[in-house]
């Protein structure tokens, strides 16, 4: 038996070992031939792994044409003919102790395939590794040939994730993605061992979740009359109405589908800013003493609307109604409430808001924004959930020498750089690192005119691969333990359909998945060229999955958007 560096490129003779994300340890046994899965291979699913067996049959079985029959039934029928080949799935306490609940051990030898996990999730991630070992055709939805035997190289893989929060934000508010597209993205996340789908469900440009107590949120708030085509300064418009929403049963289906793949769906309901769609549906939610909110529609521009929520008891009661229904749909312990980019002009002009700030001793408009977040932090905590907000939720009390007043359970999504995450971790809050300078995948992938609607800094595949989620300022400190993990964000202002989302997400999301899962060396020591070579095999998997990724040599002609104005930022992004 020989040990191999999991970050080194697989030899050309063993291309199927080009695993992404890279496992913690991979031991090859070249003195043994591969084990062959065929029509006689049966699945032995021990307690706790039944859902993984179902996934294997419905996904890998559908692609390979293998029935993966139940081992108990097959053994009874085999009788004197002997036991069939086995694919064993089991939860193992030794793996739990050594690798944690998401860790797994995959053994392929002359007797069969064994996947033991620290928990059901670990068994599932091991099954995803097995799928990669079978080759790209295992990622299709039906067999493509007459092959009935599927060799698996002899090896041992021991693996566990670096971070518990390995997430992707999917913005369905700016451009609605139909339910089937969301389910497809759940599968893409699971194939990359990413375990959190953050659904950005509401914004100025659309409200996407059915709330039965307040039906105008979707009757009015889910639809805008037209959409800007390109960046905010673009003169181009798509004059077609745009919109859509998910019924509560749609979302329950998404949640259940994701749970079966060990993906947690975290909902986001934005407040007190990014709320024009809600105000368009119910004008009394806005600052009616300074704006004729009855004249507002769902915002058809990109950027940040000045129309924000009014600080009234009625507004709080409304959003408590909303969140009561949201909690009934989403079992996630985390609920994201935005809390960022809230313009203060209307509050400064509003006698109602100014009087409220004085009455509550909030100091200023930043304190008012924090008041919203404190209220719902306590409201969620009383119901056993945890508030997640963008890093602006830390602001509002520091100038008066007061703390934020947020509970210890409040989680900060650090998006403006590392700084918010560092401050939050040192203050005792858990942190999800998603700095725009590194992992905002709406940002362009190369310089030049070929990139469609170029937004932000150039963030190449290599740039994402070298991203380090733990801020340098926390390295080696106890506060680093507050980094729950990391998340890549897909904001869809200029991603009008699934094809455009695919282009911006992939292949960079494959690199991000390795950063989030694998125990990689420091960024400067990572084997970028080895990762590039492993991606050669992975592109074939993405092809089989039908992902419209950006090719390594640049966009295809149909992926470009010539003449559509973007907002490129030149130079290297600052490390802040």
N, C-alpha and C positions, 0 to 999 in steps of 0.2 A: 504494500500500500504506500502511496506517496501523497504528501501534502502539497497543496497548490495555493498560491496567492489569489484570493477571490477577485482582486482588483486587476490582476494581470489579464491580458487578452487570451482568449482560448486559442489553442493551436488550430491551424486550419483543418487538421484531421478530426477535430471535435468541435465543430461550430455550434452544436446545440448546447454547449456549456457556457455560451455567452449570455449569462443570466443578468437581467436587469429588474430590480435593483440587485447589486452584488451581495451575495450572502456573507455572513460573518466568517464561516469556515466551510470549505469544500474539499473533501478528500476523495481522490480518484483511485480506482482499483483497476488499473489497466490490464492486470493479469487475468481478469475475468471478462468474459464477453457480456454484451448487453442482455438485459432481461427483456423478453418480448411480451407485450400486451397483445392479446388476440381475443377472438370471440369466446374463448373458454375462460378468460380472466374474470373472476368474481370479486365483488367488493364485500369485505367484512367490516361493517360499520358498528363499532362498539358504542356504548351509551354516550350521548352528547355529540355524536358526529353524524347523526342521521341527515341533518340539513346539508352537510358537506357531501355526503353520498348522493343526495338528490341533485346537488349542483353538478357533480361529476357526470351523472347520467344525462342530465338535461343539456349540459354545455359541452363538455369534452366528449361524452358519448355521442352527441348529435354530430360533432365534427368528425369523429373517427369512424363512426358506424359501429362501435363496440357497445354491446348491450350492458356490460357491467352488472350482471345479474347478482342478486343477493347470495352471499356465500352459503348461508344456511340452507337455502332451497337447492342450490346447485350441489352441495355436498350430499344431501339426501338423495338426489337423483343419480349422482355419480356412482354410488355403491362400490362394487368391486373394481370398477374402472379406475379408481384412484381419485384423490382430491384434485380439484382444478387449481390453476394458478391463482394467487391471492393478491389483492390490493387491500392492505389493512389500514384502517383509519381508527385511531384511538387517542384518547386523552390520557396523559401519563404524568403522574405526580413527580417523577424524577425530572421530566422536562420542565414542569411548572417551577420546581425549585431552582433549576439551573438556568432556564432561559425566560421564565415569566409566562404569563397567559397567552401572549401573542407569539411566543417562540415555538419552534418546531424542529423535529429531526426527521429527515427523509433518508431512508436507506434503500438502495437498490442493489440486490445481489442475486445469486442463483436461485434463491427460494421465492423471490417475489419483490413486491414494493411495499414498504411500511412507512406510513406517515404518522408520527406521534407528536402531539402538540401539548403545550402547557394549558390549553383550553380549546374550546371549539374554534376560536379565531385562529389560533396557531395551526390547527389541523387544516383550516381553510387556506391559510397562506402557504402551507406546504403543498397543498393541492395545486395552487397557482404555479408554484415552482415546477411541479411535475408537468403541468401543461406546457411550460416553456421547453422542458426537456424533450417533449414529443415533436417539436418542430412547428413551423408557422401554420401548417394546415390544421393543427389542433385549435386554432383560433377562428376557424370558419364556422358557419352555421349548419353545414351539411357536408358529407364526404365529397371529395372532388375526384376520386378515382376508385379503383378496385382494391386498393391496399387494405388488407385485413389484419396485418401484423404491424405493431408499432414498437420498435426497439427503444429501450431506455438505457442510457449508459450506466454502468456499474459505478456507484459512488455513495458517499455519505455527505449530506448537507446538514449543518447545524447553524441555525439562524434565529435572530431575534431583532426587533426594531430598536433603533436608537431612541426615537421619540414616540410617545403615545399619540400626540396630535399631528397627524400627517394629512394636511387638508388642502382642499381646493375650493375657492369661492367661485360660484357660478352666478353671474348677474343676469337674472331673468326679468328684471324690472325694466331696464333700458330697451332691450329687445327680448320679446317673449320667445321662449323655447318650448315647443309643445311637449307634452308629457313623455312621448316616446323618446324624444331627444334627451330628456333628463335621465330616463332609465338607461339609455345607451351610455351616458356619461358615468352613471354608477358602475356599469360594467368596465368601462375604461379605467376608472379609479381602482376598482378591485384588482384588475389585471396588473396594476402597478403597485399593489400593496399599500394604497392610500386609503385611509380609514375614516375621513371626515369630508362630507359634502356640505359646505356652507352655502345655503340658498338665500341669495339677496332678493327678497320677495317684494319689497316696496321701495319706491323712490318718487321723485318729482314727476318722472315720465311714465309711471304706471304702477298700479296696485294689482298683485297677481294671486292673492289668496282669498278664497271665499270666506266671508264673515257673515253668518246668517243673521245675527242681530242687527247688522248694518249693511243691507244689500246694495246700497248705492256705491259702496267701495268698489264693487266689480261692475255694476251696471254703468256707472259713470267713470270711476277712477281707473278702470282697466283699459281704457281706450283713449288714444290721442288722435287728433285730426290729421296730422302729418308728422314727418320726422326730418330733422336735419340730416343731410347726406354729407358726411365728413365732419371735421372738427367744428367747434362752435363758430368760427369766423367764416365758414364755408358759405358760399352763396347758392349752393345746390340744395334742393329739397326733394324728398320723396313724398309726393302729394297723396299717396294712399293712406287711409286710416290704418293705424297699427295698434294691436293689442291682443288680449287674451288673458285667461286666468286659469288657475287650477281649482277644481272643486275640492271640497274637503276629502271626498273619497279618492280623488286623484292623488292627493298628497298622502293619504294613508297608504295607498298602493305604493307610492314611491318609497315611503318610510319602510314598509314591510319588505319590499324588493331589496332595498339597501341593507336592511338588517340581516337578511338571509346571506348577504355577501360581506357582513361584518363592517359595513359602512354606516356611520352615524350621520343623520341629517340634522344639521343645526340651522334653524330658521332665523332670518333677520327681518325685523320690522323696524324701519328707520324712524327715529324721532330725536329731538324736536325739530330738526331741520330735515331736508330731503323729503318734505311732506306735502308738496303741492297737489299730488294726485288725491290725497285724502281730503285736503281743503276743497278741491274742486268738487268732490262728492258731497261733502258736508261743510258748507262755507262757514258755519259758526265755529269750526275748529280754529280758524285763522284770526288774525288781529283785525277784527272788524271795525275798531275805532280809528284805524289809520288807512285801511285798504278796503275797497269794495270787493270783498271776496266772492260775492255772488257772480261776478263777471269773470272769474278765473276758470280756465279749463285745465286739463292735464297738460303739463308743460311739453312743448314740442321741440325744445332746444336742449343742448347738452350744457354741462356746467352745473352751477348751484343756484337754485331758485331763491329769491329773497323772501318768498312766502313761507313762513314758519308757523308753528303751533302757538296758540295763545295760552298763557299760564292761568288756566281756569279750572275749577272743580269739574266742570262739564267735560273738558278735554281729558283730564285724568280718568274720569269714569268711562269715557269712550274707549280709551286705550286699555283700560282694565278689561272691558268687554272683549276687545279684540284679542288680548293676550289669553284670556280665559279659554277662548276657542282654539287659539294656537297651541296652548299647552295640551289640550285634549287631542290634538292631531299628532304632535311631535313629542315622543317620550324622552328626547335628548335631555340630559342634565343641564345643558347649556342653551341659552337663548340670547341671541345677539340683538341689541337695540340701537346700533349705530352710535349716535352721540357725537358725530363729527360734523365739520364744515357747516356750522349753523350761523348764518348771517344774523347780525344783531340790530340792523338798522330799524326794523319795524318795532322791536322792543324798546329801542331808545326813543322812538317817536310816539309810543303808545302810553297814554296816561294810565291805562289799566295795568300794563306791565311795570311801569315805573312805581306805581303805588304798591304793587305786589312785592317788588324787590325791597322797598323800604319797610313794608309791614313784616316781612320774613327775615329782615336783616341779612340779605344776600349779598350786599355790597355793590354789585354791578351785574351787567348782563351775562358775564361769564358765570357768575354765581347762580344766575337763574337757569342757565343750561345745566349746571351741575345739580341743581334742585330737581330737575326732571329725572336725571339719572339716579339720584339717591332714592327718589320715591319708588321707582320701578325696581331698583336693586333690592330694597326691603320687600317689595311686593312679591318678587320672584323668590327670594330667600324663604319667605313664609310658606311658600308652596313647594319647597324642596328643589328649587332650580337655581342656577347661577347666571348672573348677568355677565354677558360679554359685550364690550364696547370698544370702539376705536380709541386711540391713545389720548384724544381730547377729553375723555371722561376724567382724566387726572386734573384738569384745569378747573379753576373757579374759586378755590379757597386759599391758594398759596399767598396771594398778595395781602390777605388780611391775617396771615399767620395761622390760618386754620387748615386742617387737613381736608381731604375730600369728603369725609363722612361715609365713604363707600364701605361695604362689608369686606371682610377678608376674603370672602369667596368670589368677589368680583374679578373678572379676568380681563386683561387688556390686550387688544390686538394692536401690535406696534407697526403702524403703516408708514409713518412719515420718516422713518429711519430707525436706527437702533436706539436712539435716545429715549423714546417713550417706554420701550421695553426695559431698558436699564433702570429708569426711575421707578417703574412699576415693580420690578423684581426686588429692588432694594427697599421698597415700601411694604413688601410682603405679599404682593399680588402675583398670581400666576399670569403667564405671558404666552401669547402666540406670536411668533416673529414672522411678519409678512411685509418687510420694508419695500416700498415702491421702487427704490433704487436697484433692487435685486430681483424681485419675484412678482412684479406686476407684468403679467404676460400679455397685456394689451400693448405694452411698449414694443417698439420695432425690433426686428431681429438682425438687421444689418444696415449700414449706411447706404446712401444712393437712392435713386428714384424708383427702383423696382418694388420696394416694399409697399404693400397696400395701405393707404391712409396712415402714413408714418406718425406714430405717437411716441412721445417721451424719449428716453435715452436708448441707445443701442444696447440691447441685452442679448448676446449671442448664446448659443447652446453651451459653449465653454464657460461663459460668464455665469450662467445658472448652475452649471456643474461645480463651480468653485465657490458658490455661496455658502457661508457658514452661519447657521441659525443662532448659535450662542454668541452674543455680542462680545467683541474683544475685551470691553470694559468689565465683563462679568467672568471672564475665563479664570478658572481656579478659585472662584469665590463661592461661598455657600449660597448666595442669591441665585447662582446659575441653576440651581435645582428648581427654581420657579419657572424656567422655560419649559412649558408643556410640550412645545414642538413648533412646527412651522407650517406655513400655508402659502400657496401660490394663488393669486387673484386674477380672475378673468372678468374684467369690466367690459361691457358690450356696447358702449356708445357707437363704436364703428365696426361692430361685429353683428351684422344684420341677420345672419342665419347660421346654421350648423356648420356649413363649409368654412365660413370665416372663423368660427370658434376653433375648429380643428386646426386651421392654419396657424393661429396665434398660440394655441396650446402645445402643439406637437411639432417637433420632437422635444421641446424644452421641458414639457411636463415629465418626460421620461428621465431627464437629468435631475429634475427636482425630486422625483420619487426616490432616486438613489440617495440624494442628500438627506431626505427626510427619514429613510429607513436604515441605510447602511452606516456602519461605524467607520467612517472614512478618515483618512489622515487629514492634517491641516490643509487648507485650500491650496497652498503653494506646492504641497507634496503630492497632490492627487494625480493619478495616472490618467491624464486627459486623453492621450493617444490610445491607451488601452480601452477607455470608455468608448471612444470613437469606433474602434474596431468591433467592440461588442454591439454597438448600435447598428452595424451592418446587418447582423442577424435580426436585430429588433425591428428594423424597418420592414422586414418581411412579415413580422407579426402584425405590425400596424397596417400593412397592406391587406393582410387577410381579414383584419377587423374593419376595413373600409374607412380608415382614418385619412383625411385629406391634409396630411402634414406638409410642412415646408420642406422640400427636398434640400439636401446638403448644398447643392450647387446654386440655389436660389429659387424664387417662385416660378411656377409654371405660368404661361401666358394668362390662363383663366383665373389665376390667383391674384393677379395685379389689379389695381384700381387707378389707372393713370388719370391724372388731372384732378383727383379728389383731394381737397386740402386736408392736411394733417397738422400736427403740432410737434414737430421734432425738436428735441433739446440736444444741442451739440456738446461734445466733450464727455469726459468720464463723469459718472454720477458721484455726488459727494457722499462720503461715509459719515453720516450724522446720527 
